[in-house]
């Protein structure tokens, strides 16, 4: 018996389909409607008084719930709408003199973050250097470290790459960056909730992630951890009134609050914060070490199944270097992905990677085998042809 399967009852969608897309949107916990009802009751019954009765503090109190999942302490994690904004806030907090004006990223970082950094950096006097990938699956650590020099101000890279689930050696990168006098801001969206994360052991300066995916917390719930040393030294220019030490004094000048508060922005998205709570609480109960062990076993099985069929696998072979997703390419992959969705096997597709399959702690071994069996049938019967020219609805 797999004890983690006891948590399947917490996720209603698992009764209706084979859900293998937690790398994109985690399944909704059944307790979320109750949390949203609490929000509705507070708004309906307390009106504006709800701000003073908990709403205003929620970006930090919810952050406190997430802190243990990344090795952080209370008061260090701020909830923000998106990781893109979190990374942009970090970028905006630094200065970029001519002798130290470079931001290092990689070709395999999530495009949304790259868009923001590449647009914002020149306005701040910074330049962006992109470290390429030789295979489209991972980034060579030596090559990445070689790009981090005395001119580097910030290294803004992914902990786990979104297309291939390759885990970067971020502890080594952080050690090298600090030796060069640079800071490191990690995007951990594809790490948090499916593998152990310890920001202090990693040695990073900033860590952003979200609850949308493996933490099953829904949209609108991203978060930023800044080390106490960084919060004491820096504050973002991309800011808002929640970051003010006395927001309701309505001062004409900015006076930053301390700790996680200084990384907040404007008025928080309160409904999302209510919804964000349930998933991370379940993940904490399930235990991240047990989740990681199961993930490594099931993704290894997926790789073996793909190999047996000759499908090209776009993921690291070593489970220790692989996150929770296995992407493999099959003939007519985009159409096959749409056919899978029509059969209630929920996955996603990424150009250059193929079909991404993401079992989670609530996934049964039978479901892992089902997705490959369905692919076999779709190809054998040419059922994929029905979906030529049909646009996928899964992002």
Secondary structure, DSSP 4 states (H G I P E B T S, - for coil): --GGGGGGGG-GGGGTSEE-BTTTSPPPPTTHHHHHHHHHHHHHHHGGGGGTTTTTTHHHHHHHHHHGGGT--TTSEEEES-HHHHHHHHHHHS---TTS-EEEEETTS-HHHHHHHHHHHGGGT-EEEEE--SSSS---HHHHHHH--TTEEEEEEESB-TTT-BBP-HHHHHHHHHHTT-EEEEE-TTTBTTB---HHHHT-SEEEEESSSTT---TT-EEEEE-HHHHHH---SS--GGGBTTGGG--SS--BPSGGGGG--SS--HHHHHHHHHHHHHHHHH-HHHHHHHHHHHHHHHHHHHHHHTPEE-S-SSGGGB-S-EEEE-TTHHHHHHHHHHTTEE-EEETTTEEEEB--TT--HHHHHHHHHHHHHHHHTTGGGGGTTPPP---
